[in-house]
Structure formats: structure tokens, C-alpha cells
Amino acid sequence: MDVGIIIGEATPNTWDRWRHVSQLIERLGFHSLFRSDHYFNGKQKDAIDVYLSFVLTAEVTERIRFGPLVTPVTFREPVNVGRMAQQLDALSGGRFVMGLGAGWYPDEHEIYGVDFPAPPERYDRLEEAIALMKELWYSESGTFEGAYYRIRGTNSKPHPPAGRPPILIGGTGPKRTLRIVAEHGHEWNATPMDPADYAKANEALERHCADVDRDPSEIRRSMLIFATIGPDGDQEAKALERFLDMMAPEGSGITLEDAIAAGHGPWRGSVEQLVDHIGRLRDLGLDEVVFEHFCTEEDTIPEWIAADVKPALEAL
């Protein structure tokens, strides 16, 4: 089992802090470092651009893979995302992961004036965006004509090798999301799920793979887990406070009970319970678990995870 870290919007972000976190996560031996691609989530805080930050990560690290978890198709034209992705692939020597999704958070779209179409259109756009990027990356005369996007004769260099950058699809929708994973994904990243629901999602993915004549074992599987864990009660309480602050809409508050009732409660428990939980997911095919680092102004929790949690998970 690989173990990764994601930085979301729980803590204000700065360039110095992001440089430090990038180097820290590599030094501690984590497999991946992701960022959620939001203008904000919950309350608006200091932030740095996601794709610019990946240039810095490519420069100050040598081993870890990194990328957005995930970029919504609504924010940027896919030709721009695709061109940035191929440059980041070249800069990092193939460590960049192209994480994509249909988008889900209407508030940031409303506040920033970005269109937020109904789900069917967003999924249609996602499929078109992936097809366009593949033409952009691999063709010397890239041509794509869709209902929403088009290119006509691109030769966007440097062309990455086949299979790079790997395409990660985020989400758990059994009809459209997992179909797109089966057709295009090198990796599927699930939002937090219990083993019973994860088993059902895997079965749905395998049915889609059968429909498109693809071996499901080709698809890497990862999961985001909001675990408000730490080496002591004070650190756990701080992580929980940051999680709830991230989940609360602008100008409001939210309790743990509110988050649980809305189906967005964090994972809480002992290290032994966590290892058992992830072990059951591993038995269902999970390859990597990605923990959110909520308190980026200090290193206590990732250092503790690296020392006391990661070895047990890697041994699964």
C-alpha cells in the first residue's frame, strides 16, 4: 500500500510554505503529493495557483509524483490544461499526474463567475477534454471537433511518451464517472468510502471495463481519506477544527455532527483501527491511500504519520 498526502484549503497557503511542504513530503518518504484544485472550499483564504505551484514542486523534488486531485473541467480550457500538463511532465521527468473531474462545488463557480453547467454537460465536457488532450499530446497534427472544444492541426511539443502524463479520474459515480475511468483512466481516485460501498464501486468499474474490453487490473486505484488523526488529542483536535472550517460555507460554521449528517464526516479512530480499515480496502484492490494534511504551518502530523502509520500501511 502506497501512502500519499494532499493539501487542500484547510490552511492558508504561501509560496514558502508550499516549497517546505513539497520537500518535507519527499523527505518523509511519501509516494505522492497532491493539491485539490479549488479557488476556495468553505471559507476563502490565502492561496497560490495550483499549476504554478507544481512547477515549484517539480524543481525542488526528485522522486515523488504530484498533481491536482482533481482539476474540474469547468475552470480552464482543456487545451490550456493539456499544454501545462505536457510541460510539467517534461519538467518533472514523468512525475506529474493529470487528475481530472467533472467539478462539484457550485459556490466557487458562482463567486468567481465561472459557468457551472448541469451534470450531464459537465461529464460530456470531461470526455471531450480527455479526447482533446490525447490528440494534443501525441499527434503531430492534432485534430478534434467536439460540441464544446476543438483543435485543428496542433503540433504541441514536447510530445510526452505514450501513457504520460497518466490520467487520473476522480469520483465514484457508477454510471458516468466509472465509465470514463474504464475508457480513459490510468488511475481512479475515490472519495472516502467504506469497504461495502467500495466493493460495489469496484464491481461497477469492472462491468464498464468488460463493456470496453479493458483489463481492470490495468487501472491503479487510490482513495482520499479525511482522517483527523494525530499523535495526541491536541493535534487531533486541531486537525478536526481545520477540517470543519474547510467544510463550512463562507460566513458560517459547522459542527462534527453536521458534517456526519451531510455524509462528509472525517475518519476518526486509533491507528490500529485505521490500519484495519485500510487493510479491508486493500483486499478490495486499493493501491494507495491519500491523507489530507490539514495543519500545514507545522510538520507534526505528517512526521507522525510517516513514523507510526505509514510503515504499517506499506506492509499491507
C-alpha positions, -999 to +999 in steps of 0.1 A: +000+000+000+014+034-010+007+064+011+003+099-002-006+134+011-030+160-003-030+197+006-065+213+004-079+246+015-079+239+053-049+262+058-039+294+041-011+286+016+020+306+007+049+300-016+074+295+012+050+271+029+044+251-003+081+248-010+086+235+025+057+210+023+069+197-011+104+190+003+090+176+036+067+151+019+096+138-003+120+137+027+095+117+048+092+090+021+056+096+009+046+083-025+026+113-038+018+149-031-015+162-044-033+195-043-070+200-046-078+223-074-103+248-060-105+286-059-116+280-024-135+254-004-156+266+025-141+299+035-119+320+012-082+320+024-048+330+012-039+307-017-014+301-045-021+289-080-023+252-084-004+248-117+023+274-108+029+255-076+035+223-095+064+240-113+080+247-079+074+211-068+090+197-099+120+218-093+125+211-055+118+174-055+133+144-074+111+114-066+075+120-056+047+121-080+024+151-078-006+167-095-042+180-089-067+159-071-085+169-092-089+197-118-125+203-127-132+206-164-151+238-157-122+261-147-099+262-178-100+254-214-087+218-219-061+229-245-045+251-218-046+223-192-032+199-217-003+222-226+006+228-190+004+191-183+028+181-210+053+208-199+050+196-163+056+160-174+088+171-192+100+193-164+095+165-138+107+136-158+073+120-159+062+125-123+032+147-130-003+131-127-031+147-147-060+145-123-094+154-139-130+155-128-164+170-137-164+195-108-188+196-079-186+228-059-211+255-072-201+282-047-167+289-061-181+290-097-208+315-086-184+338-068-157+337-095-182+340-124-174+306-139-202+287-156-213+256-138-235+235-162-257+207-151-240+173-145-247+157-180-230+186-197-201+186-173-195+149-179-198+154-217-172+182-214-149+159-194-150+132-220-143+158-247-114+173-227-097+140-223-100+132-260-087+166-270-057+163-246-047+129-261-047+144-296-027+174-283-001+152-265+005+125-291-004+138-325+018+159-348-014+172-364-039+171-336-075+174-347-106+172-325-140+186-332-165+183-303-196+200-292-176+222-268-139+221-277-118+218-308-083+218-321-073+219-358-038+207-367-018+212-334+018+200-330+023+208-294+058+199-284+074+183-265+052+153-271+052+131-240+058+093-243+028+071-246+010+068-213+023+101-199+011+120-182-011+094-166-047+104-164-063+101-130-101+104-128-117+114-095-151+105-083-173+075-076-204+079-098-213+044-111-227+055-144-206+082-160-175+086-138-166+050-137-173+046-173-149+074-181-123+056-158-127+024-178-123+041-211-095+066-203-081+063-168-047+051-158-059+057-122-091+060-104-093+081-072-123+076-050-136+099-023-139+083+011-159+051+010-164+022+035-154-012+023-190-023+014-196+007-009-161+004-023-168-032-033-199-021-051-180+007-069-153-018-079-179-041-093-194-012-114-159-003-127-153-039-137-186-041-156-176-009-175-142-024-182-159-055-196-180-034-219-150-016-234-128-048-234-103-035-209-085-054-182-095-037-149-061-046-133-045-020-156-062+007-136-044+020-104-068+027-075-063+053-048-086+069-022-087+102-004-093+098+033-102+128+056-086+113+087-084+138+116-057+118+133-025+128+152+000+118+178-021+132+207-055+147+215-044+183+209-032+175+173-063+156+166-085+185+178-066+210+157-070+188+126-107+184+132-111+221+137-094+228+103-115+201+086-147+216+099-136+251+089-128+239+054-163+223+051-182+253+064-197+277+038-184+313+038-196+332+068-210+302+086-199+274+109-204+237+110-202+210+137-189+175+135-225+163+138-235+185+108-207+170+087-216+135+096-253+141+088-243+155+054-223+124+047-189+143+049-177+132+083-140+127+088-125+093+096-117+091+134-102+063+155-070+046+166-040+037+144-049+001+147-085+008+136-072+028+107-048+001+095-076-024+098-100-002+078-075+004+050-065-032+050-100-042+041-099-017+013-066-031+002-082-065+000-106-050-025-079-037-047-069-003-033-033+006-042-028+040-024-044+060+004-041+098+004-043+116+037-052+153+038-026+174+057-048+200+075-023+219+095+005+229+071+020+255+093+036+227+113+051+193+105+039+173+135+012+152+119+029+142+086+061+133+106+040+112+129+021+095+100+055+088+084+069+072+115+039+055+131+012+049+105+029+046+070+051+016+078+020-004+089+001+006+058+030-001+035+033-036+050-003-045+039 
